Amino acid sequence: MSVKAPSIHTPGWILEFRTFLMRGNVVDLAVGVIIGAAFTAIVNSLVKDIFTPFIGLLIGGFDFTNVFFTLRGPHLPTLADAQKAGAVTINVGLFLNALIQFVIIGFVIFWVVKAVNKLTAKREEAPAAPPPPPRSEVLLEDIRDLLAAKKTVP
């Protein structure tokens, strides 16, 4: 006597979901997101550790972090102190830092992409001559030309 395991019905949406995940563009997108996250860490380090100190020197060492407006609570000299005291603040300096970082990151990404494109660019070759038309097409064109010539002869 043999015992059969009961068959389990798999809902259709599970098969659809598996098909969706295995599509090439979804997998490519996942790989792109993972590589993008790793690349973001590199670019952020480049901006914070290399470019930002030079910009700080150029603008005289001014730190935008402590540019803020206190809406409610004690007005203290630094943003960290105001936040510890529970003050409600508008952090203009943090926004300016984020804006400056965005511009620098955009600039760095532009140059990185430009360099990668230059390295991977293939020389554009002259387009190949189109293949000759099939023999049947050539014969049909000849017949058309003969019929057209016959019509013009009186």
C-alpha positions in Angstrom: 0.0 0.0 0.0 1.5 3.4 -1.0 0.7 6.6 0.6 0.3 9.8 -1.6 0.9 13.2 -0.2 -2.0 15.5 -0.8 -1.4 18.0 -3.6 -1.2 21.6 -2.5 -2.8 24.1 -4.7 -0.5 27.0 -5.5 -2.4 30.3 -5.9 -2.0 31.9 -9.3 -0.7 35.1 -7.9 2.4 33.3 -6.5 3.3 32.1 -10.0 2.7 35.6 -11.4 4.9 37.1 -8.6 7.7 34.6 -9.4 7.5 35.4 -13.1 7.5 39.2 -12.3 10.7 38.8 -10.1 12.5 36.7 -12.7 12.0 39.3 -15.4 15.3 40.6 -16.6 14.6 44.2 -16.0 13.6 43.6 -12.3 16.8 41.7 -11.6 18.8 44.5 -13.4 17.0 47.1 -11.3 17.8 45.3 -8.1 21.5 45.0 -9.1 21.5 48.7 -10.0 20.0 49.7 -6.6 22.6 47.6 -4.8 25.5 49.0 -6.8 24.0 52.5 -6.4 24.0 52.1 -2.6 27.6 51.1 -2.6 28.5 53.9 -5.0 26.6 56.4 -2.8 28.9 55.6 0.1 32.0 56.3 -2.1 30.6 59.6 -3.4 29.5 60.7 0.1 33.0 60.1 1.4 34.5 61.9 -1.5 32.3 64.9 -0.9 32.6 65.0 2.9 36.2 64.0 3.3 37.8 65.6 0.2 35.7 68.4 -1.3 34.0 69.9 1.8 37.2 70.7 3.6 38.4 72.7 0.6 35.1 74.5 0.4 35.4 75.3 4.1 38.8 76.8 3.5 37.5 78.8 0.5 34.7 80.4 2.5 36.8 81.1 5.6 35.9 78.1 7.7 32.3 79.2 8.1 30.1 76.4 9.2 26.5 76.6 8.0 25.4 74.0 10.6 24.7 76.7 13.2 22.6 78.9 11.0 19.1 78.5 12.4 16.1 80.4 13.6 14.4 79.5 16.9 10.6 79.5 16.6 9.9 78.4 20.2 12.2 77.8 23.2 15.5 79.2 24.2 17.8 80.7 21.6 21.2 79.1 22.2 24.5 79.6 20.2 24.6 76.2 18.6 21.9 74.1 16.9 22.9 71.0 19.0 22.4 73.0 22.2 19.0 74.3 21.0 17.8 70.9 20.1 18.9 69.4 23.4 16.9 72.2 25.1 13.9 71.2 23.1 13.7 74.4 21.0 11.7 74.3 17.8 14.1 75.5 15.0 14.2 76.2 11.3 17.6 74.7 10.3 18.6 76.9 7.3 22.2 75.9 7.6 21.6 72.2 7.4 19.5 72.8 4.3 22.3 74.8 2.8 24.8 72.0 3.6 22.5 69.5 2.0 22.1 71.7 -1.1 25.9 72.2 -1.4 26.5 68.5 -1.0 23.8 67.8 -3.7 25.6 70.2 -6.1 29.0 68.6 -5.4 27.6 65.1 -5.7 25.9 66.0 -9.0 29.2 67.5 -10.3 31.2 64.4 -9.2 28.7 62.0 -10.7 28.7 64.0 -14.0 32.5 63.6 -14.3 32.5 60.0 -13.2 29.9 59.1 -15.8 31.7 61.2 -18.4 34.9 59.3 -17.7 33.2 55.9 -17.8 31.5 56.8 -21.0 34.8 57.8 -22.5 36.4 54.5 -21.4 33.6 52.4 -22.7 32.8 54.3 -25.9 33.3 52.4 -29.0 34.4 54.1 -32.1 31.5 54.6 -34.3 32.0 52.6 -37.5 30.6 53.6 -40.8 27.3 52.0 -41.3 27.5 48.8 -43.4 26.1 48.9 -46.9 22.5 47.5 -46.9 22.3 43.9 -48.2 21.3 43.5 -51.8 17.5 43.0 -52.4 16.3 39.4 -52.9 16.4 38.1 -56.5 12.6 38.0 -56.7 12.4 41.7 -55.8 14.9 42.5 -58.6 12.9 40.5 -61.1 9.7 42.2 -60.1 11.3 45.6 -60.5 12.5 44.6 -64.0 9.0 43.5 -64.9 7.6 46.8 -63.6 10.1 48.7 -65.7 9.3 46.7 -68.9 5.6 47.2 -68.4 6.1 50.9 -67.9 8.2 51.2 -71.0 5.6 49.3 -73.0 2.8 51.7 -72.0 4.8 54.7 -73.2 5.5 53.2 -76.6 2.7 54.1 -79.2 
